[in-house]
Amino acid sequence: MYNAIYTAQIGAYEWSRYTFHESPLRVTFPRGNQTSTYWLQLPFWYSVPLSVALAVLHYLISQSIFLANIEYYDAEGNFDLNRYEPALGYSPISILASILVGSCVVLGLVFNSFRRLNPAMPLMGNNSAVISAACHPDPKEPDRDLLPFKTIRWGATTPAQPGGQPGHCTFTAKDVALPVVGEFYE
Amino acid sequence: MALQNGMSNISFSWNSSVFSTIQTNEYTVVIGTRDFLDNGTTVCTGNSSALNGENNAYGSYGDVNCSVVDFIRNGFNAQNYTEMSLSGLINTYASDFVVGHRNVILIMNTSSPDVNYFMWPPTTFESELDVSNETNLYEYCWPSASTLPAYLKNSNTSNSTLISIFNPQLSDSFVSASNGANQAVYPTYQWLCNYYTINGSCTARAANNFGNTWLVTPALYPIETAYSENTPPLCKLEYASLLVGIVLLCNAIKTICMALTAWKLWRLDNPILVTAGDAASSFLERPDHTTQGYCLMDRSSVKAWKKRKIGVKMYRPPKNLRFFRAASILRWISTLFFCLTFIGAAAALLQIALEGMESSAGFTEKEVWDAGFGTLNPNALLALFYGTGVANLNLEVLQNVLVANSPQLILSVRSYSCLHIKVL
């Protein structure tokens, strides 16, 4: 549940970092300057605590209600073979602990969601169309074919013209400025 | 993904593969005078004449289970019994499952003004009393009268040492005559409460509230001393081989699926698009002409782009952007709704569990929390599928396994279904 939200948030943060400094692309099979990491979507400082919290939550839930069996002995201490009952045991402390851990996980998600995100780059939201729209290199880009394998940043490669001619924003290996607020770009 | 979902959910039977067993004892309650214990030479043979003439005007020993009487007497003499306070006795036996204790000996206070020697239950002690006006007394063991019959109050002298003997777990010992059917409608520990003053089912708290006015069984015997037989603790761990087999099979299937997936992906000629960087690298190598001219497109304008309603766009970044904007409103609503529902349901179940332990077993709040973390407690048991018989044992086990693992199942299904993340 919260994994999906964290993934979207970290993905947006990772995407927005291309606006304020040059970075290589993080890919599965790196080529050139591209990098690769062992983690897929969430960095270790997110995924490890989340995994631990989930494991603890499952453990606490398993201790909250569990399988038990009841054996019957008569008044003289003889085992009654005809009475053997599966039952369910429960533990109030475990239930309370599960509630507390679950609440902490949700609260952690909510508090993390109030972190600031760099608004300079359009919000990606793990959408491939948005990624595609940002990946139209300038025709004047040197070594355009090798662009994906360099350290790149996002910005206005073609500034907007005073006569109304829109500018263009894309990834580039050159130093570029951010788009100008109020101007048009295509 | 569906295979992983199903296999992972089934594998939660791992949680129930190993489980503990609790031993519960049937017990007999014997009520007598102090001489019942002291007279160790009395042998109960079921024949009244053999009981040293012990009989009274209201009856004689008829169908008393003498082997149990001897067993109890011998156990007392072997010091298997310990004296218990009334509150300790109530808290031990006010449960559907009595663990660690067995038979009970209650010594009647013969000095009490409430003393009576009426032998109860009547079906055990054949009575010569004319009870034509009290026919219910013989049709059912539980008196239907709302007050103690007058003739019982007059039974204040007797030579009997054994006054009452009964097995609370027997369904015909405690029935409600009011409904006309021979069915147990009270808990097995109903004998702990004063029948004519308790309104409804007996609880430990209600029994303890009687204090010094505590009178036992419908015949209302005043009790001076209580002894409880101690039984050796029996602790067992069992494992369900069927569940272990299921877990092994599921894990084997998962391993094969993972290996096949890795082998197939390794042989792919086309690049794998897993991260945003993979997608960006692919699009930078081969730009997609359908998004040409929409360089400022963001998540919220994708729908308009699909309808070709946007093109050149003004650059106007939001002034204050927070992480929560990265996920859609629908995802937030569904996530928070599920989380709060889960937590709310757990809180409601906790409330029910606490009320159940406090009302039925008389647990105080401190005792509830002292019951232990994840430990098996006889007062914290649910017998949801009771009485279907040994023949359906496997079915009962499976039903309980499903119920025990249902919270984790729900949590896992929800987690895995939300792992269908719209990455790219």
Interface residues (C-beta under 8 A of the other chain):
Chain A: M1 Y2 N3 A4 I5 T7 A8 Q9 G11 A12 Y13 E14 W15 L25 R26 V27 T28 F29 Q34 L40 Q41 L54 L57 H58 I61 S62 Q63 S64 I65 F66 L67 A68 N69 I70 E71 Y72 Y73 D74 A75 E76 G77 D80 L81 N82 R83 Y84 E85 P86 A87 L88 G89 Y90 S91 P92 I93 S94 I95 L96 A97 S98 I99 G102 S103 V106 L109 N112 S113 F114 R115 R116 L117 N118 P119 A120 P122 L123 M124 G125 N126 N127 S128 A129 V130 I131 S132 A133 A134 C135 H136 P137 D145 L147 P148 F149 P166 H168 C169 T170 F171 P179 V180 V181 G182 E183 F184 Y185 E186
Chain B: N15 S16 F19 S20 T21 I22 Q23 T24 N25 E26 Y27 T28 S67 V68 F71 F97 R102 N103 N167 T231 L234 K236 E238 P271 I272 V274 T275 A276 G277 D278 A279 A280 S281 F283 L284 E285 P287 D288 T290 T291 Q292 G293 Y294 C295 L296 M297 D298 R299 S300 V302 W305 G311 V312 K313 M314 Y315 R316 P317 P318 K319 N320 L321 R322 F323 F324 R325 A326 A327 S328 R331 W332 S334 T335 L336 F338 C339 L340 F342 I343 A346 A347 L349 L350 A353 L354 M357 V368 W369 A371 G372 F373 G374 T375 L376 N377 A380 L381 L382 A383 L384 F385 Y386 V390 L393 E396 V397 Q399 N400 V401 V403 A404 P407 Q408 L411 R414 S415 C418 L419 I421 K422 V423 L424
